[in-house]
Amino acid sequence: MYDSGSTAFMMVSTMLVLLMTPGLAFFYGGLSRRKNVINTMLMSFAVIGIVGLTWVVAGWSIAYGGDGTDPVIGGFDQFGLSGVVAGMLSESAGDGAVYPSLVDITFQMAFALITCAIVTGSVAGRMRFGAVAAFIAVWSLVVYAPLAHMVWGGEGSLIGGIIGALDFAGGDVVHISSGVTGLVLCLALGARKGFGLKTYRPHNVPFVALGAGLLWFGWFGFNGGSAFAADGVAALAILNTVASSAAGLASWMVVERVATGKPTLVGACTGLVAGLVVVTPAAGFVEPWAAVVMGLIVSPVCYLAIARLKTRFGYDDALDAFGCHGIGGILGGVLTGVFCLPELSWTGHGGLIYTGDATLLASQVLGIAVTLLIVLVLDAVLIAAVRAAFGGRLRVTDAEEALGLDVAMHGESAYPAYTGLDA
């Protein structure tokens, strides 16, 4: 018999993580320009259709199929989820199955969805919709699924097993991979017209707050569910998620007050998300006070990346996928090596402040470096392939960009002009 409590917990956690992708659509949609909000939100919703299919067809098998001995990919034995129902029917308590394996397939699919949706924020307002769709479809199979295996594929996996890096809920797999991919894509596309000469303001701040709230709510399933049981580690992960996000929000408001003289709602929402990002790799490994410290640290770091780094180097990360997720994920991975409780570590090595031993910290840094190398190389190859497939043009025309992608790409407007005829 399955454990009914853990089964229910994992099913609810799965639904919470599934909620995050529509939540991100609102968050990104509010941050975008008025003429691009449909396009921006549709990119997140399209991910549900695209990656939902790629995960069932091949993503799960590449990430978690096979016998677990390959350090890079799972296997090709479960394409189309062949045999998974029979496998579920043969499971028993003696096999150590706490909940049905089908739940895990959907839970991991939800992670793939939100990761791919994060990528789209960097290219808002200027990338052809078909090119985005094609890139995400291939990226989910060629980059995300193998990386998930390398981190979470067991003792024989490259990053989580051989290198010994810890990633509780997706610092490497979700945030670093999506943030860095967003950066590579925005560099390949070039900046929006007028970037650096005019200010791009969020067109709908209440949308931003709604999206941030949905992300915050969903994140409890994201981090808590990564304990894979309704136990004390799950409770710790949820508490740390609250603690770090609260500290990140408060810290961002202080930074804004010092830097600009006024805290903003958009800033508070961004700090909330940054606090969630930084604690993701550490949620089940650190004490609550450490989660607070991580949240306090991440906001000034991400603020500088968003407010200063973009200007200094001139890259147009439109909705700050790299500035928040990439930078925050890297910082969280490193700090996990500092604050991890030895008793909770999967590898047997504790954080630097507890043991005085830098073994785990070194593994964290090496795991991040390997993640960066893999993502950068594969992204460059995929961008070249998609560019060639679309006749050498990933970007919309100048006329389409000026008109707005809502009308140019989709033939609809989020805010049609009021005529009095449809009252």
Disulfide bonds with the S-S distance in Angstrom:
none
